[in-house]
Amino acid sequence: MGKIKKIFRQISCNHFDADLIRWHWTHGPMGNDPASVEAEYRCNDCEKMVYMHLYGKEACEWAKAMRDYKKV
């Protein structure tokens, strides 16, 4: 029964209270796709992993601002 409650909590959660776990530069599945930043967050309310992808200028600004903070 606990598993059902956890799944329902993850579905109904807005994931506003999340902590950055790690981030890194990545490419798409074809290997030659443009580089993007993938940031991995964990929601503090429901413990679900949430991923954010940034491309282009936003990705460069993210990397410049974050530098080596939690970079993998």
N, C-alpha and C positions, 0 to 999 in steps of 0.2 A: 504493500500500500504506500510505502514511503517513496517509491520510485514514481508513482503516478503523481503524487503531490509535488515532487521536484520538477517533473516535466511541465505540469500546469503552472508552477511558479515561474519557470523560465519562459513559457509562452506569454504570460500576462505581464512580465516585467518590462520596464522601459529602458533598462540598462543605463540610467543616468549616472549612477555612482560606480564608476569603474576605474581600475588602476592599470597603468601601462606595465605589461610584463616584459615585452621585448619588441624591438623593431629591426628591420633589415631591408636592404635593397634586394629586389627580386625581378626576374624576367617572366614573361608569359610562358605557356606550355610549348610554344614553337621555338623558344630560345632566342629568336631574333626580334621578338616583340619589344617595344620600348620599355625601359627600366621603370619600375615603380617602387614606392616605399610601402611595405606591409607592416602595420602596427598591430600588435596583439594585446588586447585588453581582457581583464577578468572582472566581471560584474561582482560587486561586493554584496549585493542583495541575493542573487540567485546562483552565483558562481559559474555562470555560462561564459565561455570564451567568445569574444566579439572581435572581428577583424576589420581593419580599415585599410583601404588601398588609396594611395595618392599618386597622381601622375603629373608630369611636366613641371611647371613652375612651382606648384604646391609641394611636390616631392623634394625639389631642391631647397626650398625655404624650410621645410621640415628638417631635412638633414643638416642644414646650416645651423638651425636653432638648437637641435638636440645633440649634435656632435657625437660623443661617445656614450651618452647617457643611455644605459640599458640596450646598447647596440650588440647584436650577435654577429 
